[in-house]
Amino acid sequence: MFLRFVIRKTAITIGKRNMSMEAKFEPLFKKIDELKPRFIDRLAKAIEIPAVSSDESLRPAVVKKAHYIADELKKLGFTDIQMKELGTQPPPVNDPNLQLPPVILSRYGTDANKKTILIYGHYDVQPAALEDGWDTDPFKLVIDEQKQLMRGRGVTDDSGPLKGWLNVVEAHRELGFDLPVNLVTCFEGMEESGSVGLDTLIAEEADKYFKDVDTVCISDNYWLGTKKPVLTYGLRGCNYYQVTIEGPGADLHSGIFGGAIAEPMVDLVQVLSSLVDSKGKILIDGVMDMVAPVTEKEKELYEKIDFSLDEMNAASGSETCLYKNKSDILMHRWRFPSLSIHGVEGAFSAQGAKTVIPAKVTGKFSIRTVPDMNSDKLDKLVIEHCQKAFSALGSPNKCKAELIHNGDYWISDPFNASFTAAAQATKTVYGVEPDFTREGGSIPITLTFEKELKTNCMLLPMGRGDDGAHSINEKLDLSNYFGGMKTMAAYLHYYAAAEGK
Ligand SMILES: [Zn+2]
């Protein structure tokens, strides 16, 4: 109810003040459609470069793609283009001199009277090979006319959205329309490999290149399903732990030592089983107490979302969902914490019947975190819990629980100026109000931008939930490429006209 009210009110205000703005949409959208061959060609050229950041041997291709994009930016009138070098890649690497690919900074417009939007995208891609099961060469853009989609590694993640921004600028130029905002680009080439080096660069440039940034728009995620556009306002964090139990000096034979020795694996299984139950309930004292309560306003957002148990089952390829109704499923994926047990290092895991007693085993598990969990407090609770559970076993073995890495959760205000502008743009292009979604995974860079630039971020996805971003036959529907660009274009205008940031 509240959401509907806000959007309608904004629409009226914008409508009165900016009739000329909305009059621009028709020629703008027409121009975007007209430039279809050029926009597809621009994406095709990008897809042909196998910019796989995780493959050291392909690093020259990643760098080549950066230069291809920089050339395009130059042609389109972007200025102050800087290829920011991030130094050598930290270990583990085969080549200790391996250079990280550059981050592309550039500007479009420097008008102090306009707002400035930082657009983030990444030009690197996930690995892909025909042998993995692709129907066509992953590094060649293929258009499936029948299904009206484009296929190729990176079309939806994230080359399509990245090119989308360039295309939006080109459409404005072709029409002689002024861009209503200044743009600053931050395009990186290591996103698929942990965004190495980017945090430092953002911190360094916060008061320099990124000084006048009013808001950040990230187009690097997807609609929840296949039909309805979404805007994303939250991501869970992730605290990853390991618990190591060691005893005997070496792996032993169960025929010789079994029954007379305290087995680390037996202890570990019991410690791990004390963390979570089979209904997904976290059994560590104090963890759930930190979770922010669900508000009425929030409940309404969930009730409106276009999603069903069937879609969940289709996505998981099973009927193993722990919940039956939509809100419960989504809340447990997005706004409640979860604990997953991932594996055991040092344990026997191959086929067959090896009778080993492993001397040292390390269990790996992680907790997806949400507001208002405190990361340090969580670590303390988790580590104390593991030690307590181990002590209760009365085992002579040794146990050590520790944090391996953590990334904080992110939550934004879905009713701020940027989200409201994007909701308005979505309505204009797709004729429906977007669903406001959160995601269960993490995009740590979102948080870095907010912290360092002291501004807010919005996630504006272009592709659909079934695009297969990290999978085989990655695709982007033509309607999403073109609808996405129109949404981006309209968003720039609505945001320029909105009050506040
Ligand atoms: Zn991505």
Residues whose N, C-alpha, C, O or C-beta is under 5 A from the ligand:
A	BS01	ZN	D157 D158 D220
